[in-house]
Structure formats: C-alpha cells, structure tokens
Amino acid sequence: MASRENVIEALGATFGDARLIGQDQAGQRYNQNLTEFPAREIVCGVQCRTPAEVQMLVGIARQFKTPLYPISTGCNWGLGSRLPVADGCILVDLSPMDRIREIDVAGRCAVIEPGVTQHQLAKAVSALDAGLKINPTGSGKRTSVLANTLERGMGKLRQRSDDLRGLEAVLGTGEILRTGYWGRFENAAPGAASHYPPGLGPDPTGLFLQSSFGIVTAVVIDLLDDFEFDVVHCRCPEQKLGDMVSALSSLRRYRVLADGIQIDSSNDPRNLSLPGGDGTRRDWVLWTRIEGLSSMRDAAREEVNLALSHIGLKPTFYRRSEMDNPDLPEVIRADIKRTAGRPVDFSIRAMARAGGVTDPAASFDPDADAAFPGMACALIAVPFDGARVLDLLARVDASASEFAIDVACTFSAISATAFEGFIRTYFDRREPSAINTAHQWNHHLHHRLIEAGIYPYRLNVEEMAQIFDGTTSTLSATLEEIKNTLDPDRIIAPGRYSVGAGP
C-alpha cells in the first residue's frame, strides 16, 4: 500500500478539500457506532456525488492499492453503523448521491441512488397520488433504501431484497455494470425495462447482495400497490407462542396472510406504550395485516379469527383511518402508518426514551450520543415452524442467562418457510463492563447457534471476519474467482461477507 500522504494528495487533487474528510475528522465521523465496536484505522473519507466520481475514486484506489469501503447514510445500527470491516480503508461516502432518478408509475418502480432515504422516497411517491407506496423498515426515516436492500433487510411488508429489480454498480476494474435489460440493451431505460427483472441470459443482480464485488450506485426498486388493509394485533402468552407460530405458518402457506408477519417480545422498548408495558417479557405481541378488496379482507378476518381463537387467542383489527387516533397506543399508530408505506422514527425514539432521552429531536444521532442505549444483536434465519422457533428461543434464553442479561426478540416472516429472528440486548454505553458483556454475549450466541445448525442471515462487522475466516468449500472458491474477476486488485470492501484479504 502507498503512503497515506500520497493517497490523500491524489484524492485532494481530484476531489478538492471540501469533499475530502481528513483522517482525524473521518475517525470521529465514521467510527461512532451505538454498539461501541472498536474504532477502525480510516485513511480518510471521500464524498462522491456521481457514478463518474466513484469511477475516479476506484482508479486512485487501484493506483495506490488502497481499499475502499462504501457507505450510504451510515445507519446500519446494531451491525456497525458506518464502520468498515477492516482497517486501512478509504470511506466512500455516498450520502450526497441522493437523487431519485425516476419514478415509473405505470411500471410501479423507482430508480434511486444510495443517499435516498426512505422518508425522501415515500414523500416523493405519495406526492404522485398514484396508489403506490414503499416498503418501509422500522429503523427510521433517515435510513438508505438502497443500502438496506443490499443487506437483505426486513421491510414492514416483505424482505427488502424482494423489491430489487436491477442495479448499477462500479466494479473494482472501474467499469460500470448494469443488470437485466438495462445492461443488455443500449436503448433500455432502467425503469421501463425492469418489468421482467432477470432480463435476457444470466442475471448477476444477486451477486451484489451482501457482497464486496462492486460499489452499487443505483437500484431499480419495487413500488407496491397501496391496497386497503387492516392491521391485525394480538397478545399471546408465552406458553402459546409455538402454537401461534404454527397457526400463522398455515395462514401464510394458504396465502391468507402475506410476508411481514411480526411477533415481538413484550420487553421490546416499542411495546412500552401498550397497556401493561413495563419492560419485562410477560408475553408476545403479534403484528400482521390483511389486504385487498373488501370481500377478501372479510374472508381473511374470518380465517384469522378462526385460526387464533382455536388456540385461545383473540385478535383485534385496526383500519388505516385509525393511524392518527390519539386514543390508540403509539406503537399501534406507528404500525398502521408503516403498513401504509409511511416511514416513522417511532422505533428509534422508543429506544431513546428507554435509555432516558425523553424527547429526542428529529436530528437525534443514536451513534453520537452515548445516552442512547447500546444495542448488540444477532439476525438469524429460522424455519417458520412453532417447534423450531421455541428451540431457538430456548437457546437464546440459555445464552442470555449465562451472561446475566435481558434480551428482546422479534420474529418476522421472510417467506412461507423462513422467519427472521432479530435477537438483541440493550446496554449502557457509558459502562465499559456492560459493553464488554454485550460483545461477549453476541459472539457467544452466534457461534453457539451455528454449532447447533442455526445460522445467521446478516452479520455485524466484527463477526464477518470470524465466521468467514478459514472456510473452504466449492462455494467459497467460486466466490473468490468472481471477486478476482470483478475486483482484480481486491480494493472493494475487504472482509465484507467474504473470504480473503484486501490488496
């Protein structure tokens, strides 16, 4: 690797001082993270505004054999926020790339850049009044749609990667790759050509999910039909959790319910606004939806009522019009809004309040303010089956007991066969012993579950190196060959969901 001074001099000459974030400032800006993972050695940060600028940056990185680590809005909370996996990277700050390039109403899609937040996209789509909505997450308004999609994040309505139709990426060679018809035919506009996402021939889109093969500068994303819906809410005693999961699994397989079925433990900070919410895990809280024509919703309500009453549970149904009803608990109003495609900051504000920040401002930065509770988490893929969920929960509880901590759990349906398990603990970031315990528990849980054949589907930046280190298989060898072709100098995001070192 070339000297830091030579690299920074070349970057300054190309991008100017205003776009170059020096080492000290970069360390302060990019190392802050609410999980309190150790700081990385960061060469500097560079703010890019266009794909052409990303290409120029890749050229400099190749020349000086200095790795790049792209970030969007940097809100990967609980998994590292803005942190790169490895030391010695230039942080490629794509937040200034915040254009909504196109919204195709007829094609029900949008073409967006990395810095586009879910609030920004939802507002633009709503302004068209075209009967469309986005698939928001619960993490907050300022989060990047593109970055969360590439991470296979969980939206309110379904997994975000299911929304992906195509993408544009700058490879480690400096070339721009586009997928689907957009990349195959010169006259293909990205939105209009995305009605059939695979296009013609092999489709490499999936290679850029959870990978280090290139820097994605735009995606074509689904916009969903804004059907009428009812939100379904139900409290479930712990002893009936397995039965409820099995009942929901049947409803999902028969397509009475869609993806996005969510079950929270009652000690989730969001549930403190529910009657009886005291921060302890007394029961579980179901959130799901039924949607479509009035006759379809009537039939679905009957089926949901029948399935849940059979195990002694009584669901409540809420209409869209109740999202601003002040008599409803805040968590219910927030859930209705998200089901309507409106991102809200309720989850992050609920976490702040649980940590003693009583009235966080809209610009509140969870990474920078140590009063905001720390969060360490594991994201697990578990079969959509009551017995398997209970088995996972027993293992999670055993690990938590070993470290004398409390955990909150959320299970969300990714498909008809899989649940996402979002397992987390909150801690006081101002207490070194609390930080150390949370980190040790997190590492212990990941590896204890893997030993039991229960696997993660997303990883934090600390676990990536440890879980991928030393693994050998036909799959890993094949991915290495692809890496060497698309990124021959191995400068893109070393260590990110991959085997092997950087340049």
Stockholm file with secondary structure:
# STOCKHOLM 1.0

chainA/1-503         MASRENVIEALGATFGDARLIGQDQAGQRYNQNLTEFPAREIVCGVQCRTPAEVQMLVGIARQFKTPLYPISTGCNWGLGSRLPVADGCILVDLSPMDRIREIDVAGRCAVIEPGVTQHQLAKAVSALDAGLKINPTGSGKRTSVLANTLERGMGKLRQRSDDLRGLEAVLGTGEILRTGYWGRFENAAPGAASHYPPGLGPDPTGLFLQSSFGIVTAVVIDLLDDFEFDVVHCRCPEQKLGDMVSALSSLRRYRVLADGIQIDSSNDPRNLSLPGGDGTRRDWVLWTRIEGLSSMRDAAREEVNLALSHIGLKPTFYRRSEMDNPDLPEVIRADIKRTAGRPVDFSIRAMARAGGVTDPAASFDPDADAAFPGMACALIAVPFDGARVLDLLARVDASASEFAIDVACTFSAISATAFEGFIRTYFDRREPSAINTAHQWNHHLHHRLIEAGIYPYRLNVEEMAQIFDGTTSTLSATLEEIKNTLDPDRIIAPGRYSVGAGP
#=GR chainA/1-503 SS CCCHHHHHHHHHHHHCGGGEECHHHHHHHHHCCTTCCCCCCEEEEEECCSHHHHHHHHHHHHHHTCCEEEESSCCCTTTTTTCCSSSSEEEEECTTCCCEEEEETTTTEEEECTTCBHHHHHHHHHHHTSSEECCCCSSCTTSBHHHHHHTTCBCSSSBGGGGEEEEEEEETTSCEEECTHHHHCTTCCTTTTCSSTTCSSCCCGGGGTTCCSEEEEEEEEECEECCCEEEEEEEEEGGGHHHHHHHHHHHHHTTSSCSCCEEEETTSGGGGGSTTCCSSCSEEEEEEEEESSHHHHHHHHHHHHHHHHTTTCCCEEEEGGGTTCTTSCHHHHHHHHHHTTCCCSHHHHHHHHHTTCCSCCTTCCTTTCTTSCEEEEEEEEEESCHHHHHHHHHHHHHHHHHHTCCCEEEEEESSSSEEEEEEEEEECTTCHHHHHHHHHHHHHHHHHHHHTTCEEEECCHHHHHHHHTTCCSHHHHHHHHHHHHHCTTCCBSTTTTSSSCCC
#=GC SS_cons         CCCHHHHHHHHHHHHCGGGEECHHHHHHHHHCCTTCCCCCCEEEEEECCSHHHHHHHHHHHHHHTCCEEEESSCCCTTTTTTCCSSSSEEEEECTTCCCEEEEETTTTEEEECTTCBHHHHHHHHHHHTSSEECCCCSSCTTSBHHHHHHTTCBCSSSBGGGGEEEEEEEETTSCEEECTHHHHCTTCCTTTTCSSTTCSSCCCGGGGTTCCSEEEEEEEEECEECCCEEEEEEEEEGGGHHHHHHHHHHHHHTTSSCSCCEEEETTSGGGGGSTTCCSSCSEEEEEEEEESSHHHHHHHHHHHHHHHHTTTCCCEEEEGGGTTCTTSCHHHHHHHHHHTTCCCSHHHHHHHHHTTCCSCCTTCCTTTCTTSCEEEEEEEEEESCHHHHHHHHHHHHHHHHHHTCCCEEEEEESSSSEEEEEEEEEECTTCHHHHHHHHHHHHHHHHHHHHTTCEEEECCHHHHHHHHTTCCSHHHHHHHHHHHHHCTTCCBSTTTTSSSCCC
//
